[in-house]
Amino acid sequence: MITERTVDTFLDDLASGAPTPGGGSAAAVMGAMGAALVSMVCNVTIGKKGYEAADAEMKSVRTESESVRRRLTAMVAADVAAFDGLMAAYRLPKQSEEDKSRRAEAIELNLRAATESPLDCARACAEVIALAKRAAVCGYLGVISDAGVGVLAAHAALRSAALNVYINVPSLKDRTFASLATAEIEKLLDHSAAETEAVFALVRDKLGKP
Amino acid sequence: MITERTVDTFLDDLASGAPTPGGGSAAAVMGAMGAALVSMVCNVTIGKKGYEAADAEMKSVRTESESVRRRLTAMVAADVAAFDGLMAAYRLPKQSEEDKSRRAEAIELNLRAATESPLDCARACAEVIALAKRAAVCGYLGVISDAGVGVLAAHAALRSAALNVYINVPSLKDRTFASLATAEIEKLLDHSAAETEAVFALVRDKLGKP
């Protein structure tokens, strides 16, 4: 599993000329970092003196942030698998008519998977953004900046995932699926941008204007 | 070294209630991911048929992106050290007048280090953004989305570092340093926002409108 590599090795692998891991895996790691920081805010706040009223809310947020973190961590490897599957399909033989038709079918199937993978990452990141907002509202002031970093990480991951949707969409034969995927990612982008800026502004206000 | 932990362990440590690693380390990792993705675009482009004209530029970008990646990777641990130093200063005895004065001096010194650390991270991320732009302009089209992910990661890291500057600035006694640090981070934020959006738009255009 790619997430069993050290951070140093992961960065080296990202920097290398090998096609994977690439931006898709980086996006999933960023999203998972966002979820982890939300969990951190909850963990610090739960049981904190003066924050008793936030206890139930922070526990509820933590359950969700840990669940979405697990999904995002699994996507780091899933993105590599989707990319490798697509490359394998492109390498299929294309001599006979039968070859060509089988290859085209395999490409379409794998393009669909390589579009669904970042789309799923973007959906998970949108959840992290909503959770970061709840953490920023109720969390312990001493770690409120971590809710801010969490929302920024999740938003960068969502936009990164969008780029990975855009790569594959033009090649899809199924234009209905292509349109649905594009419409969904656009909606996620629009909504998350405003929400992220609201959380960033809230955190910045709580830190006090310098 | 914290970056010798696995990605899974790093995420677990981030999520835990322990104060470090926190948002500062997450920011440095995001910045390093951005630099690594820029290097990847260079590595794939160098020697690519049809991209001979970009060779020298991509080699020059890679030298810089690898250098800034090393700096950012080192900051992951440096941020933990700065935070731990500050916490240790706050825990110093404060009984006698001499204690109090020694403690105040140690806090000021460590607050300054804890402000310079994210400021340095933000400077490095601004360099990554400029390098991602060059990679997006000249890089191989097949990995151009990775330049886009790189710029988003670096920008999220820069804004995260800014939050970590804002945390410490209000407590600084040296208001001249506080003003200089604030002015520099504001300038980095302003400039990087426009530059990031320009790179994102360029990458999106190159991917073709869906």
Interface residues (C-beta under 8 A of the other chain):
Chain A: M1 I2 T3 E4 R5 T6 V7 D8 F10 L11 D12 L14 A15 S16 G17 P19 G22 G23 A26 A27 V29 M30 A32 M33 A35 A36 L37 S39 M40 N43 V44 I46 S65 E66 R69 T73 V76 V143 S145 D146 G148 V149 G150 L152 A153 H155 A156 R159 S160 L163 N164 V165 Y166 I167 V169 P170 A178 T182 F200 V203 R204 L207 G208 P210
Chain B: M1 I2 T3 E4 R5 T6 V7 D8 F10 L11 D12 L14 A15 S16 G17 P19 G22 G23 A26 A27 V29 M30 A32 M33 A35 A36 L37 S39 M40 N43 V44 I46 S65 E66 R69 T73 V76 V143 S145 D146 G148 V149 G150 L152 A153 H155 A156 R159 S160 L163 N164 V165 Y166 I167 V169 P170 A178 T182 F200 V203 R204 L207 G208 P210
